[in-house]
Amino acid sequence: MRSKVHPQEPACLESQVDSRGIVLRLATDEDCRQVFAWRNDPWLMSFSTSQSPVEWSDHELWFAKAIKNPDQLLLIICSDSERPMGVLRYDRNEYDQALISIYLAQKHTGKGYGSAALNEGNVMAFKRWPLKSIQAWVRADNQGSVQLFQRSGFANDHETPNTKENHVFFELKRQGNK
């Protein structure tokens, strides 16, 4: 996999997956409606921790805050032709940990895009903040996401306190001086 700074946006990375590429770019105001549509997509909601749809007004307020919040990194996963395919989000807390959320539109799953986006996004998050770790709560019945985090080097910590019912906790710790 090759990575380089995206020429349009210095905070973005471009990744090559097989003969196809992906681009991670910062979300902008123009992405609000697409992210809303994905967030309320019945197929995506069936795998989500929160399986309830959100109202447009709530989403619009959240989105406007999220793209300006220095403790959030909201990325759009795009194809090499820069067509949006999904979302990758990091929410940093006061303990220098970030909680991650990732999803792809159904037609883009199972092609390696999620793995490439997750791996490159993790590099971006570790460069952006002095994180100790990146964490994920994944529904136990969401085997695609469970496997994604396992393949991407996240450890499954069965001893984590306050475990959410029917969820698996994953953590990727900062390595060395990254």
C-alpha positions as MATLAB code, in Angstrom:
seq = 'MRSKVHPQEPACLESQVDSRGIVLRLATDEDCRQVFAWRNDPWLMSFSTSQSPVEWSDHELWFAKAIKNPDQLLLIICSDSERPMGVLRYDRNEYDQALISIYLAQKHTGKGYGSAALNEGNVMAFKRWPLKSIQAWVRADNQGSVQLFQRSGFANDHETPNTKENHVFFELKRQGNK';
ca = [
       0.000    0.000    0.000;
       1.311    3.416   -0.909;
       0.479    6.598    0.983;
       1.102   10.205    0.142;
      -0.291   13.594    0.974;
      -3.341   14.375   -1.127;
      -2.531   17.399   -3.309;
      -5.911   19.069   -2.693;
      -5.813   18.884    1.104;
      -2.622   18.724    3.175;
      -4.388   16.893    6.015;
      -5.486   14.048    3.715;
      -3.769   10.848    2.729;
      -4.205    8.871   -0.452;
      -3.942    5.084   -0.300;
      -3.590    2.529   -3.052;
      -5.657   -0.660   -2.709;
      -4.821   -3.172   -5.436;
      -5.299   -1.281   -8.702;
      -7.929    0.983   -7.090;
      -7.209    3.800   -4.684;
      -8.950    5.470   -1.807;
      -8.691    9.015   -0.565;
      -9.379   10.149    2.970;
     -10.379   13.781    3.154;
     -11.681   16.050    5.842;
     -15.464   16.351    5.865;
     -16.869   19.708    4.754;
     -20.275   21.387    4.972;
     -21.081   19.887    1.571;
     -20.893   16.354    3.036;
     -23.628   16.902    5.622;
     -26.524   15.494    3.550;
     -24.588   12.452    2.348;
     -23.419   11.585    5.873;
     -27.033   11.980    7.066;
     -28.246    9.602    4.349;
     -25.618    7.018    5.292;
     -26.327    7.435    9.008;
     -30.000    6.609    8.450;
     -29.486    3.904    5.821;
     -31.374    0.810    7.116;
     -28.572   -1.569    6.099;
     -25.895    0.491    7.870;
     -28.093    1.026   10.927;
     -28.518   -2.744   11.244;
     -24.785   -2.970   12.102;
     -24.593    0.200   14.181;
     -24.359    0.511   17.951;
     -27.231    2.973   17.764;
     -29.935    1.425   15.631;
     -32.256    4.417   15.766;
     -32.495    6.962   12.958;
     -31.541   10.561   13.676;
     -33.557   13.627   12.786;
     -32.182   16.045   10.187;
     -32.118   18.989   12.612;
     -30.136   16.979   15.193;
     -27.726   15.716   12.560;
     -27.200   19.170   11.071;
     -26.266   20.627   14.482;
     -23.974   17.683   15.317;
     -22.264   17.822   11.907;
     -21.608   21.580   12.063;
     -19.954   21.140   15.480;
     -18.051   17.974   14.498;
     -16.238   19.485   11.522;
     -15.023   22.407   13.659;
     -14.198   20.479   16.848;
     -10.415   20.121   17.379;
     -11.065   16.884   19.298;
     -12.880   15.258   16.390;
     -11.482   14.059   13.096;
     -14.316   13.484   10.637;
     -13.083   11.963    7.387;
     -14.861   11.022    4.192;
     -13.642    7.816    2.558;
     -13.588    8.374   -1.200;
     -12.806    6.281   -4.246;
      -9.823    7.146   -6.383;
     -12.238    9.176   -8.504;
     -13.106   11.025   -5.261;
     -16.655    9.625   -5.093;
     -17.694    9.399   -1.401;
     -18.010    5.818   -0.098;
     -18.201    6.168    3.686;
     -17.126    7.823    6.922;
     -14.252    7.413    9.349;
     -14.509    9.353   12.618;
     -12.186    9.770   15.597;
     -13.363   11.394   18.847;
     -10.493   12.260   21.201;
     -11.125   12.264   24.956;
      -9.306   13.875   27.874;
      -7.234   10.704   28.442;
      -5.493   10.988   25.036;
      -7.519    8.156   23.604;
      -9.712    8.325   20.530;
     -12.908    6.402   19.929;
     -13.281    5.348   16.322;
     -16.320    4.812   14.115;
     -16.176    3.587   10.518;
     -18.726    2.650    7.903;
     -18.923    2.174    4.163;
     -21.961    2.204    1.895;
     -23.051   -1.384    1.245;
     -21.884   -1.520   -2.381;
     -18.308   -0.705   -1.282;
     -17.938   -3.382    1.398;
     -15.836   -6.525    1.062;
     -13.329   -4.925   -1.324;
     -10.548   -3.898    1.076;
     -11.535   -0.233    1.226;
     -12.413   -0.400    4.928;
      -9.038   -1.892    5.881;
      -7.125    0.668    3.844;
      -9.158    3.559    5.243;
      -8.845    2.341    8.826;
      -5.091    1.852    8.605;
      -4.455    5.240    6.984;
      -6.899    6.998    9.281;
      -5.102    5.577   12.297;
      -1.828    7.016   11.005;
      -3.523   10.405   10.608;
      -5.042   10.323   14.110;
      -1.736    9.360   15.755;
       0.011   12.190   13.861;
      -2.697   14.731   14.678;
      -2.868   14.093   18.435;
      -0.545   12.678   21.125;
      -2.827    9.655   21.517;
      -2.028    6.706   23.739;
      -4.522    4.531   21.889;
      -7.428    4.302   19.471;
     -10.434    2.358   20.725;
     -13.527    0.824   19.191;
     -16.745   -0.707   20.479;
     -18.078   -3.141   17.874;
     -21.330   -5.051   18.047;
     -20.447   -8.708   18.589;
     -22.792   -9.810   15.795;
     -21.104   -7.461   13.300;
     -18.546  -10.033   12.159;
     -17.320   -7.916    9.236;
     -16.259   -5.117   11.598;
     -14.892   -7.537   14.204;
     -12.657   -9.056   11.518;
     -11.712   -5.606   10.179;
     -10.383   -4.465   13.555;
      -8.605   -7.782   14.167;
      -6.874   -7.600   10.749;
      -5.874   -3.994   11.411;
      -3.890   -4.828   14.545;
      -6.435   -3.884   17.204;
      -6.279   -6.047   20.326;
      -9.449   -7.433   21.861;
      -9.344   -6.721   25.593;
     -11.815   -9.014   27.366;
     -10.939   -7.446   30.739;
     -12.112   -3.917   29.908;
     -14.390   -2.536   32.634;
     -17.790   -1.074   31.740;
     -18.088   -3.353   28.729;
     -21.137   -2.540   26.666;
     -23.514   -5.468   26.457;
     -23.223   -7.436   23.188;
     -20.156   -5.446   22.115;
     -16.497   -6.256   21.637;
     -13.865   -3.753   22.759;
     -10.808   -3.230   20.549;
      -7.748   -1.083   21.177;
      -4.754   -0.081   19.079;
      -1.938    1.308   21.211;
       0.597    3.819   19.956;
       3.792    2.046   18.966;
       7.182    3.549   19.747;
       7.664    7.184   18.734;
       4.957    7.445   16.084;
];
